[in-house]
Amino acid sequence: MNPQEAVTPLRAPVVLVVGLEPVAVEGCTVCTAQVEAREAARRVANTTKVKTCNEELVNHPHSETKGAA
């Protein structure tokens, strides 16, 4: 193989995401922390942690009737 034809390895991990991911509820510090943890996990290709953060975001409770008595 000609050295000029050599394939350069990827410098960062490639993570394929299928579908949409949950987002933080505005103003919620718990949600914001999960999104930040998910992005940190994605940077190091920790797909298990990415999935866990997504599950935490989905399952984190918020009142749909915020402010209602």
Buried (B, 14 or more C-beta within 10 A) or exposed (E): EEEEEEEEEEEEEEEEEEEEEBEBEEEBEEBEEBBEBBEEBBEEEBBEBBEBBBEBBEEBEEEEEEEEE
